[in-house]
Amino acid sequence: MEELDISMCAWLTPANLRKMIGICPHLIRLNVSSNGQITAAGWAELYQLQSLEFLDISRCHQISDEDLKLILKACLQLTEFRMEECDKVTDIGFLNLAMNIPKILTLSLARCSLGDASLIEMGIRCTFLQRLNLTRCENVTDKGVIEMVRQAKSLRELILTHCFISPEITEEIHRLRPLLKVVE
């Protein structure tokens, strides 16, 4: 088995996650979104998934900066990462994210609290990033978005739905990167 969706599973404890990973050690795609009961002990089990390319931890509201650090160290092959509504992660966690996912192609951070510094760092360090979803990321500003766009040379799609970005910045993005698709 290469793909497993165990999102919204009330029975998914760290011990059960360990069992599932033991049964399916060759997973490429794993969705554990909306599972608030997974702790650091559960996230540590991700080390066993050496081929994991896709991970969705969206709406796991318990995830802290330290949990995210553990997840990132375990998942070195990620090309797609979704962590929407992980509201306990701070800019420290997002800076760590930028520094530890060099192969990432698609990143969804909708409704997260990242700020300009970590956004710019993602533009600099995530050199293969093609698609970035920042829907309802209320802490990013015009300055952060435009600088990230300048740095992220591989970026093909930027989702800024319900962000507090001025129309002038959208025009500036189109001037700088005419082929970049911007969704507002």
N, C-alpha and C positions, 0 to 999 in steps of 0.2 A: 504494500500500500504506500502510495506517495503523497496522498492528500487526506487530511483529517479536519473536520469541522466539529469542534466540541464547544461551540459558543453557547452561552446561556444555559449551562449545565449546573444545576444546583448541587449535584453530587460530585462535582469535580474538585476534589481536595488535592493538596500536594502529593499525597500518597497515590491517589488514583491517577494523577497526571504522570507520575513515575511509572506506574504499571502500563499506561497507554503508550508511553514513549518506549518502554521495554518491548512491547508487542510490535511496535511500528518504528524501528530505529532508522529507517531509510526515508522518512518523510521529507518531502520537498516543500509542501505547503501545510501550514498549521494555523487554524483559526481558534483562538481561545478568548475571543472578545466577550465582554459582559460576564466575566467570571470574577466576582469580587472576593472570592474566598481563597484565591491562589496567593501564597506567601513567597518569601525569598527561597524557602526550601523547594517549592515547586518550580520557580524560575530557574533555579540551579540545575534542574533536570534537563534543561534545554541544551546543555553541553553535549548530551548524547546524540543530538541531531546534527551531525556534521555536514549533511547535505541540504539543510534547511535554507531555502531561498526566499520564502514568503512567510511572514508572521503578522497576524492581526491580534493586537492586544487592546483594541478600542474598548472604551467604557469599562476598563478595569481600573476603577477609581482609586483603588488602594495603592497603585504603583507610585513609588517615591523615586527620587533621584538615585538612591542606592539600588533599588530594584532594577531601574532602567540600566544602570551601569552593569549589573550582573547579567541582564538579558543581552546587552550588546557584546559583552565579552564571550558569551556562549554562542552567539549567532554571527559568526564572522563572514558567512557567505550570503547574507541577505541582499537581495536585489529589490525586494518590495517589502515595505514596512508600514503598517497602519497602526497608529496609536491615537486615534481620535478620542477626545474627551478624557484624557488622562490628566485630570486637573490638579494633582498633587506634584506633578513634575514642574520644576522651576527652570530658570535660565541655566543654572548649573547643570542640570540634567540634559538640557538641549545642547549646551556646548559639548558635553560628553558625547552626545549623539552625533554631532557634526564631526567629531574627531575619530569616531569608531565605526563608521559604516561607509568605508571608501567605495564599495561596489554598488551602492544603492542607485537604482534607476527611478523608482517610484516611491514617494514618501507622502503619507497623508497625516497631517497634524491638525485637522479641523478641531475647532473649539479647545485648543490648547493655549497655554499662557506664555508661549515663547515671545521674546522681545527681539529688538533689532540686532543686538550683538550676536546672539546665537543664529539668527537668520542669515546674517552676513557671513558668519563662519561656515554655515552650510554651503553657501554659494562658493566660498573659497575651497573648502575641503572635499565636498561631494562632487568630484569632477565628472562623474558619469550621470548625475541626476538629470532626468528628462522630464519628470512630471512631479509637481509639488502642489499639494492641496492645503491651503491656509484658510479655508472657510471659517468665518467667525473667530479668527485669531485677532482679538481686539487690542493686543499690545504691540503689534507691528505698526510701524509708521511709514509714511512716504519715503523717508530717508533710508530706512532699512530695506524696503522692497526694491527701491531703485539700485541700491548698492549691491544687493544680492543678485539682481538681474545682470548687472555689469560683470559680476564674478562668475556666475553659473553659465559657462559657455555652452554646455550641452542641453540646457533647459529648453524644452519644446512646448510645455504647457504649464501655466501658472493659474491656479484657481484662487481668486480673491473675493469670493462671494461673501457679502455682508461684512467686509473688512472696512475699516475707516480710512480708506485710501482716496485721495483727491482725484478728480477727473484729469487734472494736469499730469499726474504721475502716470496714469494709463497712457496718455498721449506721449509722454517721454519714453515709456517702455516701448511703444510701437515705433518711435523714432530710432531708438537704440537697437532694437531687435525686431525688425519688421515681420519675421517669420514666427515669432513666439506667439502662441495662442494664449490670450488672457481671457479668463472667464470671470465675469463680475457678477 
